[in-house]
């Protein structure tokens, strides 16, 4: 094997893995064997890798590796590392050994870099899959419950649909984590499921009635509001497969009702609301009826007034704001009186806020 300076060392290519037979393998031998399989087993392996990334893309993107069962979790992480190695290889395109680099990058031989980057321990299993020595199946579901969040942290469930689960109808939606990252295909199962569906339907109906009309106070058009459920503390979540789709089931009946509350605000602001709730120093306040905030000719003023408008048509209370500790920025929101956890009193029973800025 021709050396390329420190390239092999930096990528770990100076340590060759072993084939399942136990004989040392050179890069060239691996390339030959892989190219011989490229029309069948290799293609199947690539399809399964893609399937793995598609199945776990949400939790991988949020570093929720706890939901990826071994050993596939290890291999997916190592392949991500290998992908970075390939990017590093691109930086050597001006190297004097460019023809060699192009050869190991070209066509089917690219997988050799992936295999070598995985390391000696995992390589024999990966090669065994490629060469048909081990069967490869659909990735398993993690049927055990995992806990997301922290004892004093907040997460939010944002409903957007419904699903039939275990003989009853549950709301589906997005889970917003304490840092604002999101997980899709989430199901709320257990207490308050029907109430959440009713609240969401009411918000949708009000949006259909008012969005596009003009706010009489500041002259701006109304915007869609979104209901969301905030949970304080660890959130029990179970990964399941329903009709071939991976879902993350919130085991709501395992949550203390005092740690659950319902809110509404402008949809795009919900991740910011969750981050604000998890930021030390953030406090909540109620706007008085004569607050100048309602007259602001911007989105903040519109949403503030709109949360108060909606309270005339459902179990809503509006005119609240979160005040961020850094620069005094406010985020208007409303609360739902059907779901008010005592842990959220500081976001409901609040001092008056009357800003003139």
C-alpha positions in Angstrom: 0.0 0.0 0.0 1.3 3.4 -1.0 1.6 5.9 1.9 0.2 9.4 1.7 2.2 11.1 4.4 0.2 11.7 7.6 -3.1 11.1 5.9 -3.4 7.4 6.8 -2.3 8.2 10.4 -4.8 11.0 10.8 -7.7 8.9 9.5 -6.6 5.7 11.3 -5.8 3.9 8.0 -2.4 2.8 9.2 -4.1 0.1 11.3 -5.8 -2.5 9.1 -8.8 -4.4 10.3 -9.1 -8.2 9.9 -11.5 -10.0 7.6 -13.8 -12.5 9.3 -11.4 -15.3 8.3 -8.8 -13.8 10.6 -6.3 -12.9 7.9 -5.0 -9.4 7.7 -6.6 -7.2 5.0 -5.0 -4.5 3.0 -7.0 -1.6 1.5 -6.7 -3.0 -2.0 -8.0 -6.5 -1.0 -11.0 -4.9 0.7 -11.7 -2.8 -2.3 -11.6 -5.9 -4.6 -13.9 -7.9 -2.4 -16.4 -5.0 -2.1 -16.4 -4.3 -5.8 -17.2 -8.0 -6.4 -20.3 -7.6 -4.2 -21.4 -4.2 -5.3 -24.5 -5.4 -7.3 -26.1 -7.3 -4.5 -25.0 -7.5 -0.9 -23.2 -4.2 -0.9 -26.3 -2.5 -2.3 -28.4 -4.2 0.4 -26.0 -3.0 3.1 -26.2 0.6 1.9 -30.0 0.4 1.8 -30.1 -0.8 5.4 -27.7 2.0 6.5 -30.0 4.6 4.8 -32.9 2.9 6.5 -31.2 3.2 9.9 -30.5 6.9 9.4 -34.1 7.6 8.2 -35.5 5.6 11.2 -33.4 7.4 13.8 -32.8 10.8 12.1 -34.8 12.8 14.7 -33.2 11.3 17.7 -29.7 11.2 16.2 -30.1 14.9 15.3 -30.9 15.6 18.9 -28.2 13.3 20.3 -30.9 11.0 21.9 -28.8 7.9 21.3 -30.6 6.2 24.3 -33.4 5.3 21.9 -31.0 3.5 19.4 -30.6 -0.1 20.5 -27.2 -1.7 20.3 -25.3 -2.7 18.2 -26.8 -0.5 15.4 -26.3 2.7 17.5 -22.6 2.1 17.7 -22.2 1.5 14.0 -24.3 4.6 13.1 -22.2 6.8 15.3 -19.0 5.4 13.8 -20.3 5.9 10.3 -21.0 9.5 11.2 -17.3 9.8 12.3 -16.3 8.2 9.0 -18.3 10.7 7.1 -16.2 13.4 8.8 -13.1 11.5 7.7 -14.3 11.6 4.1 -14.7 15.4 4.4 -11.2 15.6 5.8 -10.0 13.5 2.8 -11.3 16.2 0.5 -8.9 18.7 2.0 -6.0 16.6 0.6 -7.2 17.0 -3.0 -4.1 19.1 -3.8 -1.8 16.4 -2.5 0.9 15.0 -4.8 -0.7 11.6 -4.4 -4.0 12.9 -5.7 -4.5 9.9 -8.1 -4.3 7.5 -5.2 -6.8 9.6 -3.1 -9.2 9.8 -6.0 -9.0 6.0 -6.4 -9.9 5.3 -2.8 -12.7 7.8 -3.0 -14.2 6.7 -6.3 -17.2 4.5 -6.8 -17.8 1.6 -4.6 -14.4 1.8 -3.0 -15.6 4.7 -0.8 -17.1 2.2 1.5 -13.6 1.0 2.3 -12.9 4.3 4.0 -16.1 3.9 6.0 -15.1 0.4 7.1 -11.5 1.4 8.0 -12.8 4.4 10.0 -15.1 2.2 12.0 -12.1 0.4 13.6 -10.9 -3.1 14.0 -13.5 -4.2 16.6 -16.6 -3.3 14.6 -15.1 -4.0 11.1 -15.4 -7.8 11.2 -19.1 -7.5 12.0 -19.7 -4.9 9.3 -17.7 -6.9 6.7 -19.7 -10.0 7.8 -22.9 -8.2 6.9 -21.5 -7.1 3.5 -20.2 -10.5 2.7 -23.4 -12.3 3.8 -21.9 -14.0 6.9 -24.5 -12.3 9.2 -28.1 -11.7 8.3 -29.4 -8.1 8.5 -32.9 -7.3 9.5 -35.1 -4.2 10.1 -33.9 -2.2 13.0 -35.7 -3.1 16.2 -37.9 -0.8 18.2 -37.0 0.2 21.7 -40.1 -0.9 23.7 -38.8 0.3 27.0 -39.5 3.7 28.5 -36.8 6.3 28.6 -36.9 9.6 30.5 -36.1 12.9 28.8 -35.5 16.2 30.5 -34.3 17.0 34.0 -35.9 17.2 37.5 -36.4 21.0 37.2 -36.5 21.3 33.4 -39.5 22.0 31.1 -40.5 20.3 27.8 -43.5 21.0 25.5 -45.8 18.9 23.5 -47.2 20.7 20.4 -50.3 18.9 19.0 -51.0 18.9 15.3 -53.1 15.8 14.6 -54.6 12.5 15.9 -53.9 8.8 15.8 -55.6 5.6 16.8 -53.5 3.9 19.4 -54.5 0.9 21.5 -58.2 1.3 20.6 -58.5 5.0 21.4 -57.7 8.3 19.8 -54.5 10.2 20.9 -53.1 13.6 19.9 -49.9 13.5 17.8 -47.4 16.3 17.5 -43.9 17.6 18.1 -41.9 17.4 21.3 -39.8 20.5 22.1 -36.8 19.8 24.4 -35.4 22.2 27.0 -32.8 23.5 24.5 -35.5 24.2 21.9 -34.7 21.2 19.7 -37.6 19.2 18.4 -38.6 15.6 17.9 -41.4 14.8 15.4 -44.0 11.9 15.4 -44.8 12.2 19.1 -48.0 10.8 20.6 -49.5 11.9 23.9 -51.1 8.8 25.5 -52.9 8.9 28.8 -54.4 11.6 31.0 -55.7 14.8 29.3 -55.5 13.2 25.8 -59.1 14.0 25.0 -58.8 17.5 26.6 -55.7 18.3 24.5 -57.6 17.3 21.3 -60.5 19.5 22.3 -58.3 22.5 23.1 -56.4 22.1 19.8 -59.7 21.9 17.8 -60.9 25.1 19.5 -57.6 26.9 18.6 -57.9 25.8 15.0 -61.5 27.0 14.8 -60.6 30.4 16.3 -57.6 30.7 13.9 -60.0 29.9 11.0 -62.3 32.7 12.2 -59.8 35.4 13.0 -56.5 34.9 11.1 -56.2 37.5 8.4 -58.6 40.0 10.1 -57.2 43.2 11.4 -56.4 43.9 15.1 -58.4 47.0 15.9 -55.9 48.2 18.4 -52.7 48.2 16.3 -54.0 47.7 12.8 -52.0 44.5 12.2 -53.5 41.3 10.8 -54.1 38.4 13.3 -51.7 35.4 13.0 -52.3 31.7 13.8 -51.9 30.9 17.5 -50.9 27.4 18.6 -51.8 25.5 21.8 -49.0 23.5 23.5 -48.7 21.5 26.7 -45.7 22.1 29.0 -44.4 19.4 31.3 -42.1 20.0 34.2 -39.6 17.3 35.1 -38.5 14.1 33.4 -40.8 13.0 30.6 -41.5 9.2 30.2 -41.2 8.4 26.5 -41.5 5.0 24.7 -40.5 4.3 21.1 -42.9 2.2 19.2 -43.7 1.4 15.5 -47.2 1.9 14.2 -48.0 1.0 10.6 -44.3 1.1 9.8 -43.7 4.6 11.2 -41.7 5.2 14.3 -43.5 7.2 17.0 -42.4 8.4 20.5 -45.2 7.8 23.0 -45.4 10.1 26.0 -46.7 8.0 28.9 -48.8 10.9 30.2 -50.5 8.9 33.0 -47.1 8.5 34.7 -46.7 12.3 35.0 -47.9 14.2 38.1 -50.9 16.4 36.9 -49.4 19.2 39.0 -46.5 19.2 36.5 -48.7 19.7 33.4 -50.1 23.0 32.1 -51.5 24.2 28.8 -50.6 27.4 27.0 -51.0 29.1 23.6 -48.9 31.6 21.6 -47.6 32.3 18.1 -46.5 28.9 16.8 -43.0 29.9 15.7 -42.3 31.2 19.2 -42.9 27.9 21.1 -39.3 26.7 21.0 -38.3 30.2 22.4 -40.9 29.9 25.1 -39.5 26.5 26.2 -35.9 27.8 26.2 -37.1 30.9 28.2 -38.8 28.7 30.8 -35.5 26.8 31.2 -33.5 30.0 31.5 -32.8 31.1 35.1 -34.2 34.6 35.8 -37.1 34.4 33.3 -40.3 35.5 35.0 -43.9 35.9 33.9 -46.3 38.8 34.2 -49.9 39.8 33.4 -50.5 42.8 31.1 -53.1 45.3 32.4 -55.9 46.2 30.1 -54.4 49.6 29.3 -50.9 48.3 28.7 -49.1 50.0 25.8 -47.9 46.6 24.6 -51.3 46.0 23.0 -50.7 49.1 20.8 -47.3 48.0 19.5 -47.6 47.9 15.8 -45.7 44.6 15.5 -46.2 40.9 16.0 -45.6 41.1 19.8 -48.5 43.6 20.2 -50.8 41.5 17.9 -50.2 38.2 19.7 -50.6 39.9 23.1 -54.0 41.3 22.1 -55.0 38.1 20.3 -54.5 35.9 23.4 -57.0 38.1 25.2 -59.4 38.0 22.2 -59.5 34.2 22.2 -60.4 34.1 25.9 -63.9 35.1 25.0 -64.4 31.9 23.0 -63.0 29.1 25.1 -61.3 28.1 28.3 -58.5 30.5 27.7 -56.9 33.4 29.7 -54.8 35.8 27.7 -52.5 38.8 28.2 -49.6 37.1 29.9 -45.9 37.6 28.9 -42.6 35.9 29.7 -39.9 38.4 30.4 -36.4 37.3 29.5 -33.7 38.2 32.0 -31.0 39.4 29.5 -32.6 42.3 27.7 -36.2 42.5 29.0 -37.6 40.9 25.8 -41.2 39.8 26.3 -43.0 36.8 24.7 -46.8 37.1 24.9 -48.9 33.9 25.7 -52.2 32.7 27.0 -53.1 29.8 29.4 -55.8 27.2 29.3 -57.9 26.9 32.4 -58.7 23.2 31.7 -55.1 22.2 32.4 -53.4 24.2 35.1 -50.7 22.4 37.1 -49.8 23.9 40.5 -46.1 23.7 39.5 -46.9 26.5 36.9 -48.4 29.1 39.3 -45.5 31.4 38.6 -46.6 31.4 35.0 -50.2 32.1 35.8 -50.4 34.0 39.1 -48.1 36.8 38.2 -47.3 40.5 38.9 -48.5 43.2 36.6 -46.3 44.3 33.7 -46.8 47.6 32.0 -44.0 48.5 29.6 -43.8 51.9 27.9 -41.0 50.9 25.6 
